[in-house]
C-alpha cells in the first residue's frame, strides 16, 4: 500500500497483520529470550545406598531370629533338666503332719516317694548316691535319716552298691518298708523294726 506525499511522491506503508488468537507474537522477540525452569533437579539416590539398606535390614532380621531361637532352646533345656531331677511323684509328697493328721497310708506313700527320689539321685551312678543329704534336697517335705524312723515325716534310708531301702513308721506303730535292687526288682512290706539298715542284709521281721 502507498500513500501520496505532499510533493506528489508516493511512499510505501507497511501494514502488519494482528496476531491470531492463541498464537504467540514472536515478531518482537530476539535470540536473547529463553525459557528457564525455576525447579531444582530432584535428588538422586546412589544404587549402593539402596543395597546397603537392604543388606542391613536382612542382617538385623537374622540376628533377631537367632536370638529368639537361643532363648527358646535354653528354656526347653532347663525344663528337661528340672523334669529329670525332680520326679513326678513329688506332687504327692507329704508336707508334714506334726499336728497328728498323718495316717498309716501317708507313711506307706512316703516310702514310694523316697524310692522315686532315690532312683533320680542314683541315675548315672549307684544307690550310694541316694544318701540322706541328697534325698532331703530333692524332697524337702521329708527328713531323711540313716537312723530309725519315728513318724511318717521322718524316713530312714540305707544303701549299698546294689541295694537301697527305706522304712517309715506309721501312727499306729506299724513300720512300712521298701527295698529296691539294681536289677530293677522292688519289694515292700511291714515290720516291727523301722531302721532301713536292717533291710540290706536280711529280710525284715
BAFI-3210 file (N, C-alpha, C; in Angstrom, 3 decimals, decimal comma, padded with zeros to 6 digits):
// residues 205
n [1|2|3|4|5|6|7|8|9|10|11|12|13|14|15|16|17|18|19|20|21|22|23|24|25|26|27|28|29|30|31|32|33|34|35|36|37|38|39|40|41|42|43|44|45|46|47|48|49|50|51|52|53|54|55|56|57|58|59|60|61|62|63|64|65|66|67|68|69|70|71|72|73|74|75|76|77|78|79|80|81|82|83|84|85|86|87|88|89|90|91|92|93|94|95|96|97|98|99|100|101|102|103|104|105|106|107|108|109|110|111|112|113|114|115|116|117|118|119|120|121|122|123|124|125|126|127|128|129|130|131|132|133|134|135|136|137|138|139|140|141|142|143|144|145|146|147|148|149|150|151|152|153|154|155|156|157|158|159|160|161|162|163|164|165|166|167|168|169|170|171|172|173|174|175|176|177|178|179|180|181|182|183|184|185|186|187|188|189|190|191|192|193|194|195|196|197|198|199|200|201|202|203|204|205]
n.u [000,855|000,492|001,094|000,398|002,674|003,133|004,646|003,974|005,058|005,026|004,978|005,854|003,687|003,862|001,953|001,063|-000,195|-002,531|-001,806|-002,953|-005,530|-004,465|-002,012|001,326|002,961|005,783|007,279|008,537|010,471|013,802|016,917|017,923|016,042|014,901|013,474|013,473|013,743|012,536|012,558|014,451|016,713|015,702|016,790|019,191|019,465|022,126|022,851|024,317|023,669|021,017|021,320|022,920|021,155|019,165|020,655|021,444|018,969|018,259|020,284|019,742|017,224|017,946|019,628|017,794|016,043|017,814|018,491|016,020|015,700|017,796|016,963|014,550|015,575|017,169|015,189|013,747|015,747|016,275|013,787|013,702|015,847|014,972|012,800|014,020|015,483|013,647|011,372|008,137|006,577|006,846|004,753|002,939|003,984|004,238|003,570|004,205|003,153|002,855|000,757|-000,622|-002,279|-001,436|-001,533|-001,399|-001,437|-000,240|002,355|003,101|002,944|005,025|007,275|007,263|007,570|010,096|011,600|011,313|012,716|015,248|015,901|016,108|018,291|020,270|020,631|022,714|024,723|025,137|023,203|024,437|024,649|022,244|021,932|021,037|021,366|021,241|018,682|017,079|017,438|016,138|013,547|012,210|010,066|010,249|012,196|015,199|016,975|019,731|019,262|016,700|013,189|010,676|008,234|005,769|006,877|009,567|012,040|013,734|016,705|018,908|021,748|023,653|026,018|024,389|021,819|019,018|017,133|014,236|012,475|009,513|007,781|004,459|001,522|000,161|002,076|003,023|005,555|006,448|008,089|010,377|012,238|014,771|016,553|019,475|018,855|016,360|014,243|011,685|010,690|008,170|006,812|005,836|007,040|008,369|010,699|012,103|014,268|016,201|018,674|018,605|017,340|019,012|020,797|019,217|015,918|013,313|011,794]
n.v [-001,162|002,324|005,716|008,989|011,666|015,143|016,295|015,088|012,633|009,073|007,096|003,991|002,083|000,055|-002,570|-004,375|-007,491|-008,274|-010,401|-013,777|-015,300|-017,183|-017,631|-016,996|-013,860|-013,403|-011,576|-009,506|-010,675|-011,466|-013,296|-013,467|-014,206|-016,784|-019,791|-020,615|-023,043|-022,925|-024,879|-026,900|-029,603|-033,015|-034,999|-037,628|-041,063|-043,045|-046,266|-048,058|-047,246|-048,029|-050,809|-051,269|-050,576|-052,561|-054,912|-054,422|-054,472|-057,182|-058,432|-057,551|-058,745|-061,469|-061,708|-061,199|-063,398|-065,490|-064,917|-065,295|-068,046|-069,047|-068,314|-069,790|-072,395|-072,546|-072,383|-074,793|-076,670|-076,177|-076,886|-079,642|-080,534|-079,963|-081,664|-084,171|-084,172|-083,676|-085,920|-087,058|-087,984|-086,300|-084,612|-085,814|-085,622|-085,569|-082,828|-082,591|-083,475|-082,705|-082,089|-084,345|-085,394|-087,237|-090,457|-094,090|-094,746|-092,509|-092,855|-095,194|-094,239|-092,424|-094,059|-094,899|-092,483|-091,822|-093,826|-093,107|-090,698|-091,648|-093,200|-091,191|-089,773|-091,676|-092,002|-092,637|-093,282|-094,942|-096,583|-095,630|-092,945|-091,967|-090,730|-089,567|-086,709|-085,967|-086,893|-085,362|-082,869|-083,213|-083,817|-081,782|-081,862|-083,926|-085,540|-087,106|-089,783|-091,752|-093,282|-094,716|-094,479|-092,379|-091,257|-090,445|-088,386|-088,639|-090,363|-093,343|-094,305|-096,388|-097,741|-099,810|-100,766|-102,138|-102,224|-100,585|-099,120|-098,163|-097,059|-096,344|-095,132|-095,617|-093,913|-095,793|-097,435|-099,311|-100,305|-099,368|-100,580|-100,402|-101,850|-101,798|-103,169|-103,157|-104,585|-103,912|-104,956|-104,647|-104,611|-104,653|-104,140|-104,792|-104,252|-104,687|-103,522|-100,440|-099,443|-098,628|-099,709|-102,318|-103,659|-104,246|-106,460|-108,611|-110,160|-108,168|-108,302]
n.w [000,000|-000,769|000,057|-000,913|-000,933|-000,006|-001,971|-004,223|-004,485|-003,833|-000,931|000,557|002,691|005,492|006,490|009,249|010,053|012,620|015,440|015,449|017,443|020,196|019,177|019,684|019,693|018,047|016,803|018,006|019,556|020,348|019,828|022,344|024,195|026,341|027,717|031,117|033,699|036,970|038,922|041,099|040,303|041,073|043,932|043,635|044,438|045,259|043,856|045,505|048,063|048,391|048,202|050,465|052,517|052,256|052,760|055,419|056,723|056,360|057,839|060,469|060,852|060,718|062,966|065,035|064,776|065,372|068,040|069,251|068,839|070,409|073,014|073,275|073,079|075,379|077,346|076,892|077,423|080,139|081,235|080,648|082,213|084,828|084,939|084,921|087,296|089,352|090,196|089,037|091,095|093,184|093,483|095,116|097,675|101,267|103,270|105,861|109,123|111,819|113,375|113,942|112,003|110,128|108,551|108,465|105,797|104,701|105,617|104,271|101,640|101,750|101,621|098,954|097,612|098,514|097,254|094,534|094,558|095,257|093,024|091,120|092,150|091,925|089,254|086,558|088,259|091,293|093,906|096,139|095,854|096,660|099,290|102,673|102,689|099,954|099,249|100,954|099,825|097,400|098,215|100,151|101,872|103,596|106,204|105,919|107,246|108,562|110,662|112,838|111,896|113,259|112,841|110,280|108,710|108,912|107,352|107,227|105,668|103,710|101,984|099,746|097,223|095,354|096,396|097,793|100,472|102,398|105,315|107,128|109,894|110,857|112,305|113,791|114,781|113,087|110,892|107,705|104,877|102,070|099,433|096,998|094,216|092,091|089,842|089,147|090,573|093,081|096,439|098,985|102,312|105,766|109,134|112,445|113,160|112,460|110,905|108,157|107,567|108,487|106,516|104,427|104,675|105,359|105,340|106,584|109,855]
ca.u [000,000|001,297|000,434|000,998|003,163|002,794|005,409|003,481|005,653|004,376|005,854|005,193|003,191|003,921|000,816|001,325|-001,436|-002,587|-001,608|-004,152|-005,819|-003,818|-000,680|002,217|003,594|007,237|007,948|009,350|011,410|015,111|017,522|018,357|014,956|014,920|012,729|014,279|012,960|012,900|012,545|015,770|016,664|015,449|017,978|019,394|019,987|023,098|022,429|024,953|022,965|019,837|021,777|023,376|019,979|018,521|021,510|021,368|017,684|018,309|021,162|019,004|016,196|018,597|020,093|016,613|015,564|018,778|018,348|014,782|015,941|018,644|016,156|013,634|016,356|017,559|014,009|013,451|016,795|016,053|012,603|014,061|016,701|014,161|011,951|014,822|015,933|012,508|010,439|006,725|005,923|006,961|003,448|002,207|004,738|003,564|004,187|004,461|001,906|003,152|-000,490|-001,232|-003,243|-000,878|-002,090|-000,511|-001,362|000,761|003,670|003,380|003,198|006,341|008,312|007,272|008,155|011,532|012,200|011,390|013,817|016,499|016,183|016,568|019,626|021,220|020,705|024,080|025,682|024,671|022,344|025,215|024,428|020,957|022,115|020,050|021,513|020,747|017,234|016,447|017,444|015,122|012,227|012,307|008,912|010,571|013,527|015,800|017,996|020,276|018,826|015,320|012,070|009,797|006,958|005,665|007,680|010,977|012,250|015,021|017,208|020,231|022,080|024,981|026,213|023,344|020,537|018,590|015,958|013,674|011,477|008,773|006,888|003,122|000,965|-000,303|003,233|003,442|006,640|006,321|009,413|010,503|013,618|014,990|017,866|019,910|018,298|015,013|013,233|011,255|009,911|007,558|006,261|005,761|007,882|008,403|011,945|011,937|015,564|016,436|019,897|018,298|016,745|020,018|021,436|018,286|014,514|012,872|010,805]
ca.v [000,000|003,530|006,991|010,087|012,732|016,490|016,640|014,296|011,291|008,049|006,319|002,713|001,922|-001,367|-002,960|-005,666|-008,167|-008,582|-011,838|-014,584|-015,725|-018,446|-017,731|-016,041|-012,860|-013,558|-010,608|-008,612|-011,456|-011,678|-014,586|-013,487|-014,709|-018,248|-020,279|-021,226|-023,721|-022,474|-026,011|-027,546|-031,034|-033,914|-035,720|-038,980|-041,994|-043,947|-047,679|-048,767|-046,896|-048,898|-052,164|-051,319|-050,558|-053,876|-055,881|-054,142|-054,975|-058,639|-058,816|-057,320|-059,782|-062,745|-061,675|-061,310|-064,776|-066,332|-064,664|-065,947|-069,484|-069,334|-068,206|-070,926|-073,606|-072,541|-072,706|-076,206|-077,422|-076,032|-077,659|-081,064|-080,806|-079,974|-082,857|-085,330|-084,101|-083,743|-086,903|-086,665|-088,390|-085,264|-083,964|-086,439|-085,662|-085,110|-081,577|-082,593|-083,692|-082,623|-081,888|-085,639|-085,772|-088,256|-091,794|-095,155|-094,644|-091,482|-093,455|-096,103|-093,400|-091,805|-094,987|-094,894|-091,206|-091,916|-094,648|-092,312|-089,746|-092,400|-093,568|-089,979|-089,442|-092,709|-092,054|-092,438|-093,699|-096,103|-096,249|-094,926|-091,501|-091,606|-090,644|-088,675|-085,305|-085,817|-087,088|-084,216|-081,765|-083,484|-083,869|-081,022|-082,103|-085,022|-085,582|-088,411|-090,086|-093,110|-093,982|-095,205|-093,558|-092,296|-090,670|-090,516|-087,369|-088,999|-091,558|-093,997|-094,817|-097,026|-098,239|-100,251|-100,526|-102,717|-102,293|-099,377|-099,423|-097,085|-097,508|-095,218|-095,567|-095,044|-093,522|-096,966|-098,197|-100,219|-099,771|-099,697|-100,531|-100,662|-102,196|-101,892|-103,657|-102,577|-105,340|-103,388|-105,559|-103,826|-105,339|-103,832|-104,931|-104,148|-104,903|-104,026|-102,759|-099,356|-098,911|-099,119|-100,509|-103,724|-104,261|-104,521|-107,768|-109,722|-109,812|-107,568|-109,043]
ca.w [000,000|-000,870|000,395|-001,691|-000,089|-000,463|-003,148|-005,329|-004,487|-003,012|-000,055|000,958|004,075|005,909|007,342|009,964|010,453|014,076|015,727|015,626|018,825|020,567|018,572|020,330|018,830|018,166|015,922|018,811|020,362|019,753|020,198|023,740|025,045|026,513|028,870|032,170|034,745|038,319|039,847|041,193|039,947|042,194|044,419|043,150|045,439|044,663|043,982|046,619|049,304|048,449|048,517|051,861|053,391|052,178|053,458|056,856|057,214|056,420|058,950|061,719|060,951|061,013|064,363|065,903|064,733|066,081|069,474|069,688|068,871|071,567|074,230|073,338|073,336|076,792|078,165|076,772|078,112|081,581|081,602|080,643|083,363|086,044|084,924|085,272|088,689|090,257|089,662|089,055|092,331|094,203|093,637|096,199|098,922|102,480|103,693|107,312|109,843|113,240|114,101|114,196|110,975|109,246|108,692|108,011|104,337|104,412|105,863|103,161|100,471|101,910|101,162|097,485|097,184|098,787|096,215|093,310|094,737|095,236|091,630|090,438|092,649|091,506|087,786|086,086|089,283|092,049|095,041|097,151|095,669|097,254|100,739|103,300|102,293|098,587|099,243|101,621|098,864|096,382|098,843|101,404|102,745|104,496|106,802|105,663|108,254|108,476|111,872|112,769|111,670|114,427|112,411|108,814|108,030|109,042|106,538|107,412|104,384|103,721|100,654|099,360|095,795|094,515|097,086|098,513|101,288|103,221|106,299|107,699|110,966|110,817|113,609|114,537|115,248|112,013|110,062|106,281|104,268|100,640|099,103|095,546|093,814|090,823|088,721|088,893|091,444|094,221|097,446|100,034|103,400|107,077|110,139|113,745|113,176|111,491|110,502|106,801|107,520|108,760|105,325|103,408|104,798|105,588|105,232|107,836|110,640]
c.u [000,902|000,469|001,203|001,414|002,804|003,527|005,019|004,081|004,908|005,411|005,139|004,798|003,185|002,785|001,108|000,017|-001,411|-002,402|-002,914|-004,286|-005,193|-002,448|000,185|002,837|005,083|007,995|008,848|010,341|012,732|015,704|017,953|017,296|015,045|014,104|013,685|013,357|013,466|012,932|013,912|015,662|016,486|016,691|018,033|020,012|020,910|022,664|023,057|024,297|021,743|020,242|022,212|022,202|019,283|019,326|021,446|020,061|017,669|019,175|020,439|017,945|016,804|019,064|018,918|016,086|016,506|018,650|017,098|014,983|016,787|017,829|015,224|014,377|016,770|016,377|013,679|014,476|016,610|014,871|012,914|014,922|015,918|013,290|012,734|015,215|014,783|011,479|008,999|006,050|006,038|005,626|002,706|002,935|003,925|004,286|004,503|003,147|002,169|001,891|-001,225|-002,210|-002,718|-001,481|-001,056|-000,377|-000,339|002,173|004,055|003,696|004,577|007,458|008,403|007,879|009,667|012,235|012,345|012,536|015,169|016,874|016,676|017,990|020,677|021,376|022,123|025,130|025,220|023,786|023,115|025,066|023,126|021,065|021,118|020,153|020,934|019,234|016,506|016,419|016,372|013,712|012,265|011,109|009,131|011,952|014,067|016,968|018,543|019,989|017,383|014,325|011,168|008,437|006,938|006,512|009,179|011,184|013,659|015,465|018,591|020,477|023,463|025,043|025,060|021,976|020,265|017,322|015,531|012,637|010,837|007,775|005,559|002,612|000,516|000,841|003,702|004,522|006,476|007,696|009,328|011,976|013,732|016,404|018,201|019,430|016,860|013,931|012,954|010,400|009,342|007,027|006,159|006,633|007,760|009,665|011,882|013,250|015,917|017,692|019,637|017,749|017,789|020,535|020,438|016,865|014,045|011,828|009,951]
c.v [001,225|004,719|008,113|011,185|014,086|016,886|015,807|012,923|010,338|007,330|005,053|002,706|000,432|-001,644|-004,336|-006,267|-008,460|-010,065|-012,565|-015,044|-017,093|-018,601|-016,643|-015,109|-012,892|-012,555|-009,679|-009,349|-011,559|-012,976|-014,651|-014,019|-016,237|-018,601|-020,920|-021,852|-023,263|-023,616|-026,664|-029,017|-031,904|-034,658|-037,141|-039,847|-042,970|-045,395|-048,394|-048,444|-047,790|-050,318|-052,288|-051,344|-051,910|-054,923|-055,679|-054,665|-056,483|-059,121|-058,663|-058,393|-061,130|-062,803|-061,838|-062,736|-065,710|-066,161|-065,338|-067,457|-069,871|-069,318|-069,411|-072,227|-073,692|-072,901|-074,186|-077,057|-077,362|-076,876|-079,157|-081,421|-080,878|-081,220|-084,093|-085,334|-084,292|-084,707|-086,462|-087,007|-087,354|-084,561|-084,529|-086,429|-085,091|-083,878|-081,533|-082,702|-083,715|-082,418|-083,195|-086,081|-086,847|-089,614|-092,833|-095,127|-093,583|-092,040|-094,396|-095,325|-092,759|-092,735|-094,992|-093,597|-091,223|-092,739|-093,857|-091,302|-090,451|-092,795|-092,357|-089,619|-090,417|-092,787|-091,729|-092,830|-094,975|-095,624|-095,536|-093,409|-091,028|-091,595|-089,660|-087,221|-085,055|-085,942|-085,924|-083,003|-081,958|-083,423|-083,129|-081,212|-083,216|-084,800|-086,994|-088,617|-091,488|-093,905|-094,431|-094,090|-093,578|-091,685|-090,649|-089,495|-087,642|-090,349|-092,081|-094,587|-095,421|-097,589|-098,838|-100,153|-101,059|-102,782|-100,979|-099,716|-098,189|-097,691|-096,284|-095,751|-094,838|-094,706|-094,708|-097,768|-099,206|-099,546|-100,283|-099,550|-100,817|-100,901|-102,402|-102,365|-103,103|-103,364|-104,912|-103,962|-104,663|-104,688|-104,338|-104,746|-104,114|-104,941|-104,155|-103,198|-101,700|-098,650|-099,505|-099,985|-101,983|-104,414|-104,669|-105,952|-108,916|-109,217|-109,249|-108,422|-108,072]
c.w [000,000|-000,484|-000,334|-000,751|-000,704|-001,730|-004,347|-005,416|-003,541|-002,137|000,415|002,434|004,381|006,871|007,936|010,424|011,950|014,324|015,917|017,084|019,092|019,966|019,174|019,291|019,067|017,332|016,691|019,714|019,642|020,282|021,652|024,679|025,118|027,740|029,866|033,213|036,103|039,322|039,891|040,794|041,191|042,615|043,871|044,257|044,740|044,845|045,161|047,948|049,474|048,823|049,972|052,825|053,407|052,954|054,967|057,447|057,340|057,576|060,288|061,922|061,325|062,462|065,330|065,934|065,496|067,590|070,018|069,801|070,084|072,856|074,370|073,638|074,797|077,684|078,104|077,513|079,631|082,045|081,631|081,847|084,661|086,100|085,323|086,740|089,662|089,700|089,854|090,369|093,421|094,445|094,832|097,525|100,092|102,989|105,182|108,057|111,334|114,055|114,347|113,142|110,040|109,569|108,271|106,487|103,922|104,598|104,720|101,878|100,552|101,446|099,633|096,942|097,405|097,718|094,907|093,390|094,674|093,814|090,835|090,865|092,139|089,993|087,327|087,090|089,964|093,187|096,151|097,026|096,306|098,773|101,345|102,852|100,901|098,531|099,910|100,689|097,797|096,947|100,181|102,332|103,743|105,112|106,627|106,621|107,995|109,744|111,718|112,468|112,893|114,089|110,881|108,065|108,113|108,362|106,782|106,076|104,588|102,335|100,637|097,837|094,946|095,176|097,805|099,269|102,079|104,146|106,934|108,724|110,876|112,199|114,455|115,132|114,218|111,167|108,627|105,626|102,770|100,340|097,594|095,279|092,427|089,611|088,401|089,778|092,645|095,146|098,452|101,134|104,674|108,052|111,446|113,910|112,090|111,199|109,152|106,708|107,726|107,530|104,295|103,476|104,900|105,345|106,565|108,527|111,429]
res [x|x|x|x|x|x|x|x|x|x|x|x|x|x|x|x|x|x|x|x|x|x|x|x|x|x|x|x|x|x|x|x|x|x|x|x|x|x|x|x|x|x|x|x|x|x|x|x|x|x|x|x|x|x|x|x|x|x|x|x|x|x|x|x|x|x|x|x|x|x|x|x|x|x|x|x|x|x|x|x|x|x|x|x|x|x|x|x|x|x|x|x|x|x|x|x|x|x|x|x|x|x|x|x|x|x|x|x|x|x|x|x|x|x|x|x|x|x|x|x|x|x|x|x|x|x|x|x|x|x|x|x|x|x|x|x|x|x|x|x|x|x|x|x|x|x|x|x|x|x|x|x|x|x|x|x|x|x|x|x|x|x|x|x|x|x|x|x|x|x|x|x|x|x|x|x|x|x|x|x|x|x|x|x|x|x|x|x|x|x|x|x|x|x|x|x|x|x|x|x|x|x|x|x|x]
***
